[in-house]
Amino acid sequence: MTYFLDANIVSYLLKGNKEIFSKLSDLASNDHIISIPNIVYYEIKRGLLASGSTNKLNRFVSFAKALGIVELKTSTLDIAAQIYSDLKNAGTLIEDDDIFIGASALENNAILVTNNERHLGRIKDLKYEVWS
């Protein structure tokens, strides 16, 4: 199975959350694929650059490269556009970043690990796990 990490999960890891680290270690030891969508890479890197957290930034870049960063393709953008349309028409629109992350997980048949069920739970057919 493939798992994608949302920005809030990566942020907890960078802060040293042992519970999240343990869950990821369990996934990795059971041969699951764990990756980061490139939008999550952007969200984390921009925050670390803006705060001047050089040490965390270096750890994050190494971590992200070791896991693998999943790029958005045109087909991912097509899925994202449909998600946007569905949510807008339902009056439940969420941020574009979350739409791109959800679309990437859908396209790659990945389970999204997040703590943002409030927004990401609105995306039809998205498989996700909430790690609090």
DSSP file (Angstrom, degrees, kcal/mol; ACC not computed):
  #  RESIDUE AA STRUCTURE BP1 BP2  ACC     N-H-->O    O-->H-N    N-H-->O    O-->H-N    TCO  KAPPA ALPHA  PHI   PSI    X-CA   Y-CA   Z-CA
    1    1 A M              0   0    0      0, 0.0    32,-2.4     0, 0.0     2,-0.4   0.000 360.0 360.0 360.0 149.7    0.0    0.0    0.0
    2    2 A T  E     -a   33   0A   0    107,-0.5   109,-2.7    30,-0.2     2,-0.4  -0.883 360.0-166.7-107.0 135.3    1.1    3.6   -0.7
    3    3 A Y  E     -ab  34 111A   0     30,-3.3    32,-2.6    -2,-0.4     2,-0.4  -0.972   4.9-158.8-121.8 135.6    0.8    6.3    1.9
    4    4 A F  E     -ab  35 112A   0    107,-2.6   109,-3.4    -2,-0.4     2,-0.5  -0.921  16.2-135.1-109.8 140.3    1.2   10.0    1.4
    5    5 A L  E     - b   0 113A   0     30,-2.0   109,-0.2    -2,-0.4     2,-0.1  -0.817  12.2-142.4 -98.0 130.9    2.0   12.4    4.3
    6    6 A D    >>  -     0   0    0    107,-2.5     4,-1.9    -2,-0.5     3,-0.6  -0.437  31.2-103.5 -81.7 164.4    0.1   15.6    4.7
    7    7 A A  H 3> S+     0   0    0      1,-0.2     4,-2.6     2,-0.2     5,-0.2   0.851 119.1  56.9 -60.5 -37.2    2.0   18.7    5.9
    8    8 A N  H 3> S+     0   0    0      1,-0.2     4,-1.8     2,-0.2    -1,-0.2   0.866 107.4  48.9 -66.2 -33.0    0.6   18.5    9.4
    9    9 A I  H <> S+     0   0    0     -3,-0.6     4,-2.0   104,-0.3    -1,-0.2   0.918 111.8  48.2 -69.9 -44.4    2.0   15.0    9.8
   10   10 A V  H  X S+     0   0    0     -4,-1.9     4,-2.4     1,-0.2    -2,-0.2   0.894 109.5  54.3 -62.0 -39.5    5.5   16.1    8.5
   11   11 A S  H  X S+     0   0    0     -4,-2.6     4,-1.3     1,-0.2    -1,-0.2   0.907 106.7  50.4 -61.7 -42.5    5.4   19.0   10.9
   12   12 A Y  H  <>S+     0   0    0     -4,-1.8     5,-2.5     1,-0.2    -1,-0.2   0.893 109.7  51.8 -62.1 -39.5    4.8   16.7   13.8
   13   13 A L  H ><5S+     0   0    0     -4,-2.0     3,-1.8     1,-0.2    -2,-0.2   0.925 107.2  51.5 -62.0 -44.6    7.7   14.6   12.7
   14   14 A L  H 3<5S+     0   0    0     -4,-2.4    -1,-0.2     1,-0.3    -2,-0.2   0.769 107.0  54.6 -64.8 -25.0   10.0   17.6   12.5
   15   15 A K  T 3<5S-     0   0    0     -4,-1.3    -1,-0.3    -5,-0.2    -2,-0.2   0.435 123.9-106.1 -87.3  -0.1    8.9   18.5   16.1
   16   16 A G  T < 5 +     0   0    0     -3,-1.8     2,-0.6     1,-0.2    -3,-0.2   0.740  50.2 177.3  87.3  23.8   10.0   15.0   17.2
   17   17 A N     >< -     0   0    0     -5,-2.5     4,-2.0     1,-0.2    -1,-0.2  -0.487  12.5-165.0 -65.7 111.2    6.5   13.4   17.7
   18   18 A K  H  > S+     0   0    0     -2,-0.6     4,-2.5     1,-0.2    -1,-0.2   0.823  83.0  57.3 -71.0 -32.7    7.4    9.8   18.7
   19   19 A E  H  > S+     0   0    0      2,-0.2     4,-2.1     1,-0.2    -1,-0.2   0.931 110.2  43.8 -64.3 -45.7    3.9    8.4   18.1
   20   20 A I  H  > S+     0   0    0      2,-0.2     4,-2.4     1,-0.2     5,-0.2   0.922 113.7  51.4 -65.0 -44.0    3.9    9.6   14.5
   21   21 A F  H  X S+     0   0    0     -4,-2.0     4,-2.5     1,-0.2    -2,-0.2   0.906 109.6  50.4 -59.5 -42.2    7.5    8.3   14.0
   22   22 A S  H  X S+     0   0    0     -4,-2.5     4,-2.2     2,-0.2    -1,-0.2   0.910 109.8  49.5 -63.5 -43.6    6.5    4.9   15.4
   23   23 A K  H  X S+     0   0    0     -4,-2.1     4,-2.0     2,-0.2    -1,-0.2   0.908 112.6  47.8 -62.7 -42.1    3.5    4.6   13.1
   24   24 A L  H  X S+     0   0    0     -4,-2.4     4,-2.7     2,-0.2    -2,-0.2   0.897 109.8  52.7 -66.0 -39.4    5.7    5.5   10.1
   25   25 A S  H  X S+     0   0    0     -4,-2.5     4,-2.6    -5,-0.2    -2,-0.2   0.904 108.0  51.5 -61.5 -41.2    8.3    3.1   11.2
   26   26 A D  H  X S+     0   0    0     -4,-2.2     4,-0.9     2,-0.2    -1,-0.2   0.915 110.8  48.0 -61.5 -43.6    5.7    0.3   11.4
   27   27 A L  H ><>S+     0   0    0     -4,-2.0     5,-2.2     1,-0.2     3,-0.7   0.943 113.3  47.2 -61.7 -47.5    4.5    1.1    7.9
   28   28 A A  H ><5S+     0   0    0     -4,-2.7     3,-1.6     1,-0.2    -2,-0.2   0.885 108.5  54.4 -63.8 -39.0    8.0    1.1    6.5
   29   29 A S  H 3<5S+     0   0    0     -4,-2.6    -1,-0.2     1,-0.3    -2,-0.2   0.702 105.2  55.2 -70.5 -16.9    8.9   -2.1    8.2
   30   30 A N  T <<5S-     0   0    0     -4,-0.9    -1,-0.3    -3,-0.7    -2,-0.2   0.098 121.9-107.0-100.1  21.2    5.8   -3.7    6.5
   31   31 A D  T < 5 +     0   0    0     -3,-1.6     2,-0.2     1,-0.2    -3,-0.2   0.724  66.9 151.8  63.8  26.7    7.1   -2.7    3.1
   32   32 A H      < -     0   0    0     -5,-2.2     2,-0.5    -6,-0.2    -1,-0.2  -0.597  47.6-118.3 -81.0 150.8    4.5    0.1    2.5
   33   33 A I  E     -a    2   0A   0    -32,-2.4   -30,-3.3    -2,-0.2     2,-0.5  -0.778  28.6-168.3 -89.8 131.0    5.5    2.9    0.3
   34   34 A I  E     +a    3   0A   0     -2,-0.5     2,-0.3   -32,-0.2   -30,-0.2  -0.986  16.4 160.2-123.3 124.8    5.6    6.3    2.0
   35   35 A S  E     -a    4   0A   0    -32,-2.6   -30,-2.0    -2,-0.5    34,-0.2  -0.845  33.6-127.0-137.8 172.2    5.9    9.5    0.0
   36   36 A I  E     -d   69   0B   0     32,-2.3    34,-2.4    -2,-0.3   -30,-0.1  -0.989  24.2-127.2-124.7 123.2    5.3   13.2    0.1
   37   37 A P  E >>  -d   70   0B   0      0, 0.0     4,-1.9     0, 0.0     3,-0.7  -0.393  27.9-117.7 -62.5 146.9    3.2   15.1   -2.5
   38   38 A N  H 3> S+     0   0    0     32,-2.6     4,-2.2     1,-0.3     5,-0.1   0.771 114.1  60.6 -63.4 -23.9    5.2   18.0   -3.9
   39   39 A I  H 3> S+     0   0    0     31,-0.2     4,-2.7     2,-0.2    -1,-0.3   0.895 104.8  48.8 -67.0 -38.9    2.6   20.5   -2.6
   40   40 A V  H <> S+     0   0    0     -3,-0.7     4,-2.7     2,-0.2     5,-0.3   0.910 108.5  54.0 -64.8 -41.8    3.4   19.2    0.9
   41   41 A Y  H  X S+     0   0    0     -4,-1.9     4,-2.7     1,-0.2     5,-0.2   0.939 111.1  46.3 -55.6 -47.2    7.1   19.7    0.2
   42   42 A Y  H  X S+     0   0    0     -4,-2.2     4,-2.7     2,-0.2     5,-0.3   0.927 111.2  51.2 -61.0 -47.8    6.3   23.3   -0.8
   43   43 A E  H  X S+     0   0    0     -4,-2.7     4,-1.5     1,-0.2    -2,-0.2   0.918 115.9  40.6 -59.2 -45.4    4.2   23.9    2.3
   44   44 A I  H  X S+     0   0    0     -4,-2.7     4,-2.3     2,-0.2     5,-0.2   0.935 115.8  49.4 -69.9 -46.2    6.8   22.7    4.7
   45   45 A K  H  X S+     0   0    0     -4,-2.7     4,-2.6    -5,-0.3     5,-0.2   0.900 109.3  51.5 -63.8 -40.8    9.8   24.2    2.9
   46   46 A R  H  X S+     0   0    0     -4,-2.7     4,-2.4    -5,-0.2    -1,-0.2   0.903 111.4  48.5 -63.3 -39.5    8.2   27.7    2.7
   47   47 A G  H  X S+     0   0    0     -4,-1.5     4,-1.7    -5,-0.3    -1,-0.2   0.908 113.0  46.5 -66.1 -41.8    7.4   27.6    6.4
   48   48 A L  H  X>S+     0   0    0     -4,-2.3     5,-1.8     2,-0.2     4,-0.7   0.885 113.5  48.8 -69.7 -37.9   10.9   26.6    7.4
   49   49 A L  H ><5S+     0   0    0     -4,-2.6     3,-0.7    -5,-0.2    -2,-0.2   0.931 111.4  50.0 -64.0 -44.8   12.5   29.1    5.1
   50   50 A A  H 3<5S+     0   0    0     -4,-2.4    -2,-0.2     1,-0.2    -1,-0.2   0.827 114.0  44.9 -64.9 -31.8   10.3   31.9    6.4
   51   51 A S  H 3<5S-     0   0    0     -4,-1.7    -1,-0.2    -5,-0.2    -2,-0.2   0.538 107.5-124.1 -90.6  -6.3   11.1   31.0   10.0
   52   52 A G  T <<5 +     0   0    0     -4,-0.7     2,-1.9    -3,-0.7     3,-0.2   0.753  54.2 155.5  72.5  23.3   14.8   30.6    9.4
   53   53 A S     >< +     0   0    0     -5,-1.8     4,-2.7     1,-0.2    -1,-0.2  -0.515   7.1 165.5 -84.6  73.0   14.8   27.1   10.8
   54   54 A T  H  > S+     0   0    0     -2,-1.9     4,-2.6     1,-0.2    -1,-0.2   0.875  71.3  51.8 -59.5 -42.6   17.9   25.9    8.9
   55   55 A N  H  > S+     0   0    0     -3,-0.2     4,-2.1     2,-0.2    -1,-0.2   0.946 114.1  42.5 -61.6 -49.9   18.5   22.8   11.0
   56   56 A K  H  > S+     0   0    0      1,-0.2     4,-3.0     2,-0.2    -2,-0.2   0.879 112.4  56.0 -63.8 -37.7   14.9   21.6   10.5
   57   57 A L  H  X S+     0   0    0     -4,-2.7     4,-2.7     2,-0.2     5,-0.2   0.937 108.1  46.5 -60.5 -47.5   15.0   22.6    6.8
   58   58 A N  H  X S+     0   0    0     -4,-2.6     4,-2.0     1,-0.2    -1,-0.2   0.910 114.1  48.2 -62.4 -42.3   18.1   20.4    6.2
   59   59 A R  H  X S+     0   0    0     -4,-2.1     4,-2.5    -5,-0.2    -2,-0.2   0.918 112.8  49.2 -62.3 -43.4   16.5   17.5    8.1
   60   60 A F  H  X S+     0   0    0     -4,-3.0     4,-3.3     2,-0.2     5,-0.3   0.937 109.3  49.9 -63.4 -47.6   13.3   17.9    6.1
   61   61 A V  H  X S+     0   0    0     -4,-2.7     4,-2.2     1,-0.2    -1,-0.2   0.912 113.8  46.3 -59.8 -43.0   14.9   18.1    2.7
   62   62 A S  H  X S+     0   0    0     -4,-2.0     4,-2.1    -5,-0.2    -1,-0.2   0.924 114.2  48.3 -63.5 -44.3   16.9   14.9    3.4
   63   63 A F  H  X S+     0   0    0     -4,-2.5     4,-2.1     2,-0.2     5,-0.2   0.927 112.3  48.3 -60.7 -48.0   13.8   13.2    4.8
   64   64 A A  H  X S+     0   0    0     -4,-3.3     4,-3.0     1,-0.2   -28,-0.2   0.900 112.0  48.6 -63.1 -42.4   11.7   14.2    1.8
   65   65 A K  H  < S+     0   0    0     -4,-2.2    -1,-0.2    -5,-0.3    -2,-0.2   0.875 110.0  52.6 -66.2 -36.5   14.3   13.0   -0.7
   66   66 A A  H  < S+     0   0    0     -4,-2.1    -2,-0.2    -5,-0.2    -1,-0.2   0.897 116.9  38.2 -66.3 -40.0   14.7    9.7    1.1
   67   67 A L  H  < S-     0   0    0     -4,-2.1    -2,-0.2    -5,-0.2    -1,-0.2   0.918 117.2-112.9 -75.0 -44.0   11.0    9.0    1.0
   68   68 A G     <  -     0   0    0     -4,-3.0   -32,-2.3    -5,-0.2     2,-0.5  -0.009  14.7-117.1 113.4 137.2   10.4   10.4   -2.5
   69   69 A I  E     -d   36   0B   0    -34,-0.2     2,-0.6    -4,-0.1   -34,-0.0  -0.931  23.4-141.5-110.2 122.7    8.5   13.5   -3.7
   70   70 A V  E     -d   37   0B   0    -34,-2.4   -32,-2.6    -2,-0.5   -31,-0.2  -0.740  18.3-141.7 -90.0 122.5    5.5   12.8   -5.9
   71   71 A E        -     0   0    0     -2,-0.6     2,-0.3   -34,-0.2    -1,-0.0  -0.490  15.4-113.0 -83.1 149.4    5.1   15.4   -8.7
   72   72 A L        -     0   0    0     -2,-0.2     2,-0.2     4,-0.1    -1,-0.1  -0.649  34.5-164.9 -76.8 135.7    1.8   16.8  -10.0
   73   73 A K     >  -     0   0    0     -2,-0.3     4,-2.0     1,-0.1     3,-0.4  -0.703  37.1-101.7-112.7 170.0    1.0   15.7  -13.5
   74   74 A T  H  > S+     0   0    0     -2,-0.2     4,-1.9     1,-0.2     5,-0.1   0.882 125.1  55.5 -58.5 -37.6   -1.6   17.2  -15.9
   75   75 A S  H  > S+     0   0    0      1,-0.2     4,-1.7     2,-0.2    -1,-0.2   0.837 105.1  52.7 -65.8 -31.4   -3.8   14.2  -15.1
   76   76 A T  H  > S+     0   0    0     -3,-0.4     4,-2.6     2,-0.2    -1,-0.2   0.902 107.6  51.3 -67.3 -40.8   -3.5   15.1  -11.4
   77   77 A L  H  X S+     0   0    0     -4,-2.0     4,-2.4     2,-0.2    -2,-0.2   0.851 106.2  55.0 -65.0 -34.0   -4.6   18.7  -12.2
   78   78 A D  H  X S+     0   0    0     -4,-1.9     4,-1.7     2,-0.2    -1,-0.2   0.914 109.8  46.1 -63.2 -42.9   -7.6   17.3  -14.1
   79   79 A I  H  X S+     0   0    0     -4,-1.7     4,-2.4     1,-0.2    -2,-0.2   0.919 112.3  51.6 -64.1 -43.4   -8.6   15.4  -11.0
   80   80 A A  H  X S+     0   0    0     -4,-2.6     4,-2.8     1,-0.2    -2,-0.2   0.889 106.8  53.2 -61.3 -40.7   -8.1   18.5   -8.9
   81   81 A A  H  X S+     0   0    0     -4,-2.4     4,-2.4     1,-0.2    -1,-0.2   0.893 109.9  48.1 -62.9 -39.5  -10.2   20.6  -11.2
   82   82 A Q  H  X S+     0   0    0     -4,-1.7     4,-2.7     2,-0.2    -2,-0.2   0.907 111.2  50.3 -67.5 -41.3  -13.1   18.1  -10.8
   83   83 A I  H  X S+     0   0    0     -4,-2.4     4,-2.9     2,-0.2     5,-0.3   0.942 110.8  49.9 -59.9 -47.4  -12.7   18.1   -7.0
   84   84 A Y  H  X S+     0   0    0     -4,-2.8     4,-2.9     1,-0.2     5,-0.2   0.936 112.0  47.6 -56.1 -48.6  -12.8   21.9   -7.0
   85   85 A S  H  X S+     0   0    0     -4,-2.4     4,-2.5     1,-0.2    -1,-0.2   0.924 112.8  48.1 -60.4 -46.3  -15.9   21.9   -9.2
   86   86 A D  H  X S+     0   0    0     -4,-2.7     4,-1.4     1,-0.2    -1,-0.2   0.929 115.7  43.7 -61.0 -46.3  -17.7   19.3   -7.0
   87   87 A L  H  X>S+     0   0    0     -4,-2.9     5,-2.9     2,-0.2     4,-0.6   0.894 113.7  50.2 -68.9 -39.9  -16.8   21.1   -3.8
   88   88 A K  H ><5S+     0   0    0     -4,-2.9     3,-1.0    -5,-0.3    -2,-0.2   0.931 111.3  48.8 -63.3 -44.8  -17.7   24.6   -5.1
   89   89 A N  H 3<5S+     0   0    0     -4,-2.5    -1,-0.2     1,-0.3    -2,-0.2   0.798 112.5  48.7 -66.2 -27.5  -21.1   23.4   -6.4
   90   90 A A  H 3<5S-     0   0    0     -4,-1.4    -1,-0.3    -5,-0.2    -2,-0.2   0.534 112.9-120.0 -86.7  -7.0  -21.8   21.7   -3.0
   91   91 A G  T <<5S+     0   0    0     -3,-1.0    -3,-0.2    -4,-0.6    -2,-0.1   0.781  87.0 107.2  73.8  27.0  -20.8   24.9   -1.2
   92   92 A T      < +     0   0    0     -5,-2.9    -4,-0.2    -6,-0.2    -5,-0.1  -0.118  44.9 165.1-127.4  36.1  -18.0   23.1    0.7
   93   93 A L        -     0   0    0     -6,-0.4     2,-0.2    -5,-0.2    -9,-0.1  -0.194  14.1-168.0 -60.7 143.9  -14.9   24.5   -1.0
   94   94 A I        -     0   0    0      1,-0.1    -1,-0.1    25,-0.0     5,-0.0  -0.717  36.7 -65.6-122.7 175.2  -11.5   24.0    0.6
   95   95 A E     >  -     0   0    0     -2,-0.2     4,-1.8     1,-0.1     3,-0.3  -0.258  41.9-120.6 -64.5 148.9   -8.0   25.4   -0.1
   96   96 A D  H  > S+     0   0    0      1,-0.2     4,-2.9     2,-0.2     5,-0.2   0.878 111.6  59.9 -57.2 -40.4   -6.3   24.7   -3.4
   97   97 A D  H  > S+     0   0    0      1,-0.2     4,-2.3     2,-0.2    -1,-0.2   0.927 107.0  46.2 -55.5 -45.4   -3.3   23.1   -1.6
   98   98 A D  H  > S+     0   0    0     -3,-0.3     4,-2.6     1,-0.2    -1,-0.2   0.867 111.1  52.6 -65.9 -36.0   -5.6   20.5    0.0
   99   99 A I  H  X S+     0   0    0     -4,-1.8     4,-2.7     2,-0.2    -2,-0.2   0.931 110.5  47.2 -64.4 -45.0   -7.3   19.9   -3.3
  100  100 A F  H  X S+     0   0    0     -4,-2.9     4,-2.3     2,-0.2    -2,-0.2   0.904 113.0  49.0 -63.6 -41.0   -4.0   19.2   -5.0
  101  101 A I  H  X S+     0   0    0     -4,-2.3     4,-2.2    -5,-0.2    -2,-0.2   0.934 113.6  46.4 -64.4 -45.6   -2.9   16.9   -2.2
  102  102 A G  H  X S+     0   0    0     -4,-2.6     4,-2.6     1,-0.2    -2,-0.2   0.905 112.0  50.7 -62.3 -42.3   -6.1   15.0   -2.3
  103  103 A A  H  X S+     0   0    0     -4,-2.7     4,-2.8     2,-0.2    -1,-0.2   0.893 109.3  51.5 -63.0 -40.0   -6.0   14.7   -6.1
  104  104 A S  H  X S+     0   0    0     -4,-2.3     4,-1.8     2,-0.2    -1,-0.2   0.917 110.9  47.7 -63.6 -43.6   -2.4   13.4   -5.9
  105  105 A A  H  <>S+     0   0    0     -4,-2.2     5,-2.8     2,-0.2     4,-0.2   0.919 113.0  49.1 -63.7 -43.5   -3.5   10.8   -3.4
  106  106 A L  H ><5S+     0   0    0     -4,-2.6     3,-1.4     1,-0.2    -2,-0.2   0.942 111.0  49.0 -60.8 -48.2   -6.5    9.8   -5.5
  107  107 A E  H 3<5S+     0   0    0     -4,-2.8    -1,-0.2     1,-0.3    -2,-0.2   0.856 116.3  42.5 -62.3 -34.6   -4.5    9.5   -8.7
  108  108 A N  T 3<5S-     0   0    0     -4,-1.8    -1,-0.3    -5,-0.2    -2,-0.2   0.288 108.1-122.1 -96.4  10.3   -1.8    7.4   -7.0
  109  109 A N  T < 5 +     0   0    0     -3,-1.4  -107,-0.5    -4,-0.2     2,-0.3   0.887  61.7 153.0  50.6  44.0   -4.3    5.2   -5.1
  110  110 A A      < -     0   0    0     -5,-2.8     2,-0.5    -6,-0.2    17,-0.5  -0.691  50.6-122.4-104.0 154.4   -2.6    6.3   -1.9
  111  111 A I  E     -b    3   0A   0   -109,-2.7  -107,-2.6    -2,-0.3     2,-0.6  -0.858  29.2-137.7 -91.1 126.5   -3.9    6.6    1.6
  112  112 A L  E     -bc   4 128A   0     15,-2.6    17,-2.4    -2,-0.5     2,-0.6  -0.772   8.1-150.0 -90.1 122.8   -3.4   10.2    2.8
  113  113 A V  E     +bc   5 129A   0   -109,-3.4  -107,-2.5    -2,-0.6  -104,-0.3  -0.837  40.5 138.4 -92.7 120.7   -2.1   10.4    6.4
  114  114 A T  E     - c   0 130A   0     15,-2.6    17,-1.9    -2,-0.6     3,-0.1  -0.910  58.3-143.5-151.1 169.5   -3.4   13.7    7.9
  115  115 A N  S    S+     0   0    0     -2,-0.3     2,-0.3    15,-0.2     3,-0.3   0.073  85.3  89.3-120.9  16.5   -5.0   15.4   10.8
  116  116 A N    >>  +     0   0    0      1,-0.2     4,-2.4     2,-0.1     3,-0.6  -0.424  37.4 141.4-112.7  55.4   -7.1   17.6    8.6
  117  117 A E  H 3>  +     0   0    0     -2,-0.3     4,-1.9     1,-0.2    -1,-0.2   0.832  64.2  70.9 -63.5 -31.4  -10.2   15.4    8.2
  118  118 A R  H 34 S+     0   0    0     -3,-0.3    -1,-0.2     2,-0.2    -2,-0.1   0.874 116.4  19.1 -55.0 -40.5  -12.4   18.5    8.4
  119  119 A H  H X4 S+     0   0    0     -3,-0.6     3,-1.8     2,-0.1     4,-0.2   0.884 127.9  46.5 -95.1 -52.0  -11.2   19.6    4.9
  120  120 A L  H >< S+     0   0    0     -4,-2.4     3,-1.5     1,-0.3    -3,-0.2   0.753  99.8  69.5 -69.5 -22.6   -9.8   16.5    3.3
  121  121 A G  T 3< S+     0   0    0     -4,-1.9    -1,-0.3    -5,-0.4    -3,-0.1   0.630  88.2  67.7 -67.3 -12.2  -12.8   14.4    4.3
  122  122 A R  T <  S+     0   0    0     -3,-1.8     2,-0.6    -5,-0.1    -1,-0.3   0.624  76.2  98.8 -80.7 -13.9  -14.9   16.4    1.9
  123  123 A I  S X  S-     0   0    0     -3,-1.5     3,-1.7    -4,-0.2   -40,-0.0  -0.660  81.8-119.5 -83.4 117.9  -13.1   14.9   -1.1
  124  124 A K  T 3  S+     0   0    0     -2,-0.6     3,-0.1     1,-0.3    -2,-0.1  -0.269  89.0   1.6 -58.8 133.6  -15.1   12.1   -2.6
  125  125 A D  T 3  S+     0   0    0      1,-0.2     2,-0.3   -19,-0.0    -1,-0.3   0.448  88.7 146.2  70.5   3.7  -13.4    8.7   -2.6
  126  126 A L    <   -     0   0    0     -3,-1.7     2,-0.5    -6,-0.2    -1,-0.2  -0.566  40.8-145.5 -73.3 128.8  -10.3    9.9   -0.9
  127  127 A K        +     0   0    0    -17,-0.5   -15,-2.6    -2,-0.3     2,-0.3  -0.836  33.2 158.6 -93.1 128.6   -8.8    7.3    1.4
  128  128 A Y  E     -c  112   0A   0     -2,-0.5     2,-0.4   -17,-0.3   -15,-0.2  -0.980  33.0-147.5-148.5 158.5   -7.2    8.8    4.5
  129  129 A E  E     -c  113   0A   0    -17,-2.4   -15,-2.6    -2,-0.3     2,-0.6  -0.995  17.6-139.0-126.7 136.2   -6.2    8.1    8.0
  130  130 A V  E     -c  114   0A   0     -2,-0.4     2,-0.7   -17,-0.2   -15,-0.2  -0.859  16.5-170.3 -97.5 118.9   -6.3   10.6   10.8
  131  131 A W              0   0    0    -17,-1.9  -111,-0.1    -2,-0.6    -2,-0.0  -0.908 360.0 360.0-110.2 103.7   -3.2   10.4   13.1
  132  132 A S              0   0    0     -2,-0.7    -1,-0.1  -113,-0.0  -112,-0.1   0.416 360.0 360.0-100.4 360.0   -3.7   12.5   16.1
